[in-house]
């Protein structure tokens, strides 16, 4: 399997709200079931880690040893957007689908040493840390990737008109962060990455996550078969839900993003309501799984740092969380790709930079994926 994501089945007649019918004679290889990682875990992981701070010294050092971090600031240097000192924070949350270890068993495919970031979210926490906006970046967006250097010191030249997730494939975390900062003009204060094997374990440790589906979802490619109604999803089912794209909406990555956003809210609500303070074993299991599942920037690379960071997020409830998809339109030349709606996207970036709510006009009339409301918590 190559380092870049395999394209999805082709479709023609793109429009603002869907890529249209599939074109005949343009069948492509189905995507590996393990391709889809879930970024919701990274948001929740920080909140779970704060619970681990209540343990004894052994627990602290055990959790601290689980963490892996990368020094984004050193790798990117000074050529970055200026840090805005207004009390807000911007966190880039990525999911990686490395083929190694448990991920290979869960997702299928071969361990070729590569990894991809099929889903990305910019989490903007407003000053006061009572509200947040989450902007999903579709992996199929064609972007201009700036030159970057990876953790091994290898330089990667700039590339024009490549898929967004190619940045991570090329140079890992540093290239992904630099591409997002180039795209938005906004400095990312922190970086969180999670793999889908860890996500599945976290859902199981939580005892499942309740969701309601307004219609049946049957997608053999993601191994998901749900009737309409209320379900408590285990880790495998949750993973299938956030991977599915052919079972709902217009079959695009944008529809899958809408499912992921709905599940993020359900997951956060479950963490807040699960009552782990009264169950020491569940407390430890959650903290252990969370710290094993995430990679952070070096500023968050210790339990103490994550505790402080998580404390700053505890006041953000799902009622005060806005979730949008970066404004895009389907590419007329290739309905499997999307193009940035630059003027509308700029409204989003300006709002985040100025610590203001994202205006409705920023996403009106853009491609949606047509899966909104299929899943609720």
ABEGO torsion letter per residue (X at the ends): XBABBBBBBBBBGBBAAEAEBBBBGABBBBBBAAABBBAAAAAAAAAAAAAAAABBAAAAAAAAAABBBBBAAAAAEABBBBBBBAGBBBBBBBBBBBABEAAAAAAEEBBAGBBBBABBBBBBBBBGGABBBBBBBBAABBBBBBBBBBAAGBBBBBBBGBBAAAAAAAAEAAAAAAAAAAAAGBBBABBBBBBAAAAAAAAAAAGEBBBBBABBBBBAAAGBBBBBEBBBBBAAAAAAAAABAAABEAGBAAAAAAAAAAAAAAAAAAAAAAGAAABAAAAAAAAAAAAAABBBBAAAABAAAAAAAAAAAAABBAAABBBBBBBBBBBAABAABBBBBAAAAAAAAAAAAAGBBBBAAAABGBBAGGABGABBX
